[in-house]
Amino acid sequence: QVQFVESGGGLVEPGKSLSLSCAASGMRFSISAMGWYRQAPGKQREWVALITSGGFTDYAGSVRGRFTISRDNAKNTVFLQMNSLKPEDTANYYCNASPLIGSWGQGTQVTVSS
């Protein structure tokens, strides 16, 4: 059974940084592309970042240059380093494979506010 467990969220001031982690299980992690997604209150879930099995990365325009996705295949974990956070980055953040598999995890809440 595929499972994703996200962690690392919190309340931060604008301009600050946060680092998110997502531990995956029940899947062939090392050969899978992985992504981060987010859902703000009242909005649809949106894609944020992608990392392929070979390490290629891509980002949504709204976060490019501020967020960095990475992975540790030995630990079946994908990371999202978020710098220069803005209030509009406030959302619940999720990880999943790309294309999507299994069910969504609980996510980790990121709130950017002064």
C-alpha positions as CSV (number, residue, x, y, z in Angstrom):
1,Q,0.0,0.0,0.0
2,V,1.4,3.3,-1.1
3,Q,1.8,5.8,1.7
4,F,3.1,9.4,1.9
5,V,4.0,11.1,5.2
6,E,4.7,14.8,4.9
7,S,6.4,16.9,7.7
8,G,8.2,20.2,8.3
9,G,5.4,22.8,7.9
10,G,4.8,25.6,10.3
11,L,4.1,29.3,10.7
12,V,6.8,31.6,9.3
13,E,7.1,35.3,8.5
14,P,7.3,36.5,4.9
15,G,10.8,36.2,3.6
16,K,11.8,33.3,5.8
17,S,12.5,29.7,4.9
18,L,11.1,26.3,5.6
19,S,12.2,22.8,4.6
20,L,9.6,20.1,4.0
21,S,10.1,16.3,3.9
22,C,8.0,13.5,2.6
23,A,8.7,9.8,3.4
24,A,7.2,7.4,0.8
25,S,6.6,3.7,1.2
26,G,4.9,0.9,-0.7
27,M,6.3,2.0,-4.1
28,R,9.4,1.8,-6.2
29,F,10.7,5.1,-5.1
30,S,14.1,5.2,-6.8
31,I,12.6,4.8,-10.2
32,S,9.7,7.1,-9.7
33,A,9.3,10.8,-10.5
34,M,8.1,12.6,-7.4
35,G,6.3,15.9,-7.0
36,W,5.2,18.4,-4.4
37,Y,1.7,19.8,-4.6
38,R,-0.2,22.3,-2.5
39,Q,-3.8,23.3,-1.7
40,A,-4.8,26.7,-0.3
41,P,-8.1,27.2,1.4
42,G,-10.9,27.5,-1.1
43,K,-8.7,26.6,-4.0
44,Q,-7.9,23.5,-6.0
45,R,-4.8,21.5,-5.4
46,E,-1.9,22.6,-7.6
47,W,1.4,21.2,-8.7
48,V,4.5,22.9,-7.2
49,A,7.6,21.0,-8.2
50,L,8.9,17.8,-9.8
51,I,12.0,15.7,-9.6
52,T,12.6,12.7,-11.9
53,S,14.4,9.6,-11.0
54,G,17.4,11.0,-12.8
55,G,17.3,14.2,-10.9
56,F,15.8,16.5,-13.5
57,T,13.7,19.2,-11.7
58,D,10.9,21.5,-12.8
59,Y,8.9,24.1,-11.0
60,A,5.6,26.0,-11.2
61,G,6.3,29.6,-12.3
62,S,5.1,31.0,-9.0
63,V,7.8,29.2,-7.0
64,R,10.7,29.0,-9.5
65,G,13.9,30.5,-8.1
66,R,12.6,30.3,-4.5
67,F,11.9,26.6,-4.0
68,T,14.2,23.6,-4.5
69,I,13.1,20.0,-4.7
70,S,15.5,17.2,-4.0
71,R,15.4,13.5,-3.1
72,D,17.3,10.8,-1.1
73,N,16.6,7.4,-2.7
74,A,18.3,5.6,0.2
75,K,15.7,7.0,2.5
76,N,12.7,7.0,0.1
77,T,12.4,10.7,0.9
78,V,11.7,13.8,-1.1
79,F,12.4,17.3,0.2
80,L,11.2,20.8,-0.6
81,Q,13.4,23.7,0.4
82,M,11.3,26.9,0.4
83,N,13.0,30.3,0.6
84,S,11.7,33.8,0.4
85,L,8.3,32.7,1.4
86,K,5.3,34.8,0.6
87,P,1.8,34.9,2.1
88,E,0.5,33.4,-1.1
89,D,2.5,30.3,-0.4
90,T,0.2,29.5,2.5
91,A,-1.3,26.1,1.9
92,N,-1.3,22.5,2.9
93,Y,1.6,20.8,1.1
94,Y,1.5,17.2,-0.2
95,C,3.9,14.9,-2.0
96,N,3.0,12.2,-4.5
97,A,4.5,10.4,-7.4
98,S,4.2,11.8,-10.9
99,P,1.9,10.6,-12.4
100,L,-0.2,10.4,-9.2
101,I,-0.5,7.1,-7.4
102,G,-2.4,5.8,-4.3
103,S,-4.0,8.2,-1.9
104,W,-2.9,11.6,-0.7
105,G,-1.3,11.8,2.7
106,Q,-2.3,14.3,5.4
107,G,0.0,16.9,4.1
108,T,1.8,19.5,6.1
109,Q,0.5,23.0,6.7
110,V,2.6,26.0,5.8
111,T,1.4,29.4,6.9
112,V,3.2,32.5,5.9
113,S,2.1,35.5,7.9
114,S,3.5,38.4,9.8
